[in-house]
Amino acid sequence: MPELDATLLARIQFAFTISFHIIFPAITIGLACYLAVLEGLWLKSRQTKYINLYTFWSKIFAVNFGMGVVSGIVMAYQFGTHWRGFSEFAGSITGPLLTYEVLTAFFLEAGFLGVMLFGREKVGERLHFFATCMVALGTVISTFWILASNSWMQTPQGHAIVDGRVVPLDWWAVIFNPSFPYRLAHMCLAAFISTAFLVAGAAAWHLLQCQRQHCSASPEVKTMLSMAMWMALAIVPLQMFVGDMHGLNTLQYQPTKVAAMEAHYSNADGEPTPLILFGWPDSEQQTVHWALEVPALASLILLHDSEQQVPALDEFPRDHWPNVPLVFWSFRLMVGLGLLMLAASLWALWLRRGERLYQQPQFLRLMLWLMPSGLVATLAGWFTTEVGRQPWVVQGLLRTEQAVSAHTAVELSISLLAFVLSYLLIFGLGYFYMWRLIVTGPSHGPSLPTLTQRVATALSQEPSHV
């Protein structure tokens, strides 16, 4: 077990806070786009189930958005308090990128959020729909800038190093670095998948409750499940295709990370690389205990050629290796959940044939268990990406021990404990409140604006027509 020195404690604290934070943007991105779709469907069809769902999920969106802002501010402060070396070395690039995120995305979201949440009876329908679309667009723009900054740390380009600090030379090259398009697409799709299974899990809970109470499910709940499973069926296979492209890009620019993902310590002479499905990596002995392998499959997946060999860990300096067991298992958790979500999506498609989608209890229980699966897979993917980059903070340019601030292990232990306790209390209550909102469920009757419009229409008519 590694010694808990100041550098490792700083990494653990940052990993802990970002693990909480990333959940909120993932839900925010997906829910904002889902709300825009719901309101658009309502404007087109005037079916009350869509506006009732909009009202229901906008409450959860508001709570999640607020917690995301709070947790994001903490992340920004840590760059200055715990990662002074990183800020001094790369601040001329990461600073402007994060500033662009605030100016173009956060202000856009904040400017229209009030209209979206509280202005439906105060502005016209089309203006309110425009506000919802602007909030959704703001979440995507925010993802753009955050991923541009993080991707530059993975595959840096468009810069020079002057007096030990990074100086940007070509902002186009900085932003559109080699890994950025794949990482942006991968993250956006992960957010949509996370939201789809969150919505499907909420619908499954209500449908199971209806089965226990022998009552009929509302159109809103059925619509939630149907829309979520159509989205999952479309997005999960697309995510796998994008993930394959992202893997090829990572193999080209970060081969050590890919070798760690596969726990591929060495190549046998003249043999293609097998895919290790399961096992326990041992970096000391450079072997995988109890390995279950498929011959030549890693070469086929990673190189699209069953004859070539994938680069192995022993081809790189030992001090450039990340934590192989952690990267190996986090990657398999992400892939395993992806395959399970694909299976659930295909099962839902099969159940639609006999109109059993809303009655099959085994399927509904599975969807309830898979409710957090997209978020867990997103966290596993981020652990794979960030831990796999070690020992670098900026790949090939700045090592982690050079980036950390000069704090003692005792100071970082105290701050880590404070973060754990405060996060579990504050965000734990936030999660609990979101769950209470989900359990309450969408209203089944006409929404308040719809009732108001009906009353106004009735009063405006001639008495003979009322």
Secondary structure as UniProt FT lines:
FT   HELIX           6..45
FT   HELIX           48..81
FT   HELIX           84..101
FT   HELIX           102..106
FT   HELIX           107..118
FT   TURN            120..122
FT   HELIX           125..154
FT   STRAND          159..162
FT   TURN            163..164
FT   STRAND          165..168
FT   HELIX           171..175
FT   TURN            178..179
FT   HELIX           180..213
FT   HELIX           219..253
FT   HELIX           255..261
FT   TURN            262..263
FT   TURN            269..270
FT   STRAND          275..282
FT   TURN            283..286
FT   STRAND          287..294
FT   TURN            295..296
FT   HELIX           297..303
FT   HELIX           313..315
FT   HELIX           318..320
FT   HELIX           324..352
FT   TURN            353..355
FT   TURN            357..359
FT   HELIX           361..369
FT   TURN            370..372
FT   HELIX           373..389
FT   TURN            390..391
FT   STRAND          392..394
FT   TURN            395..397
FT   STRAND          398..399
FT   HELIX           400..403
FT   HELIX           409..440
FT   HELIX           448..460
FT   HELIX           463..465
//
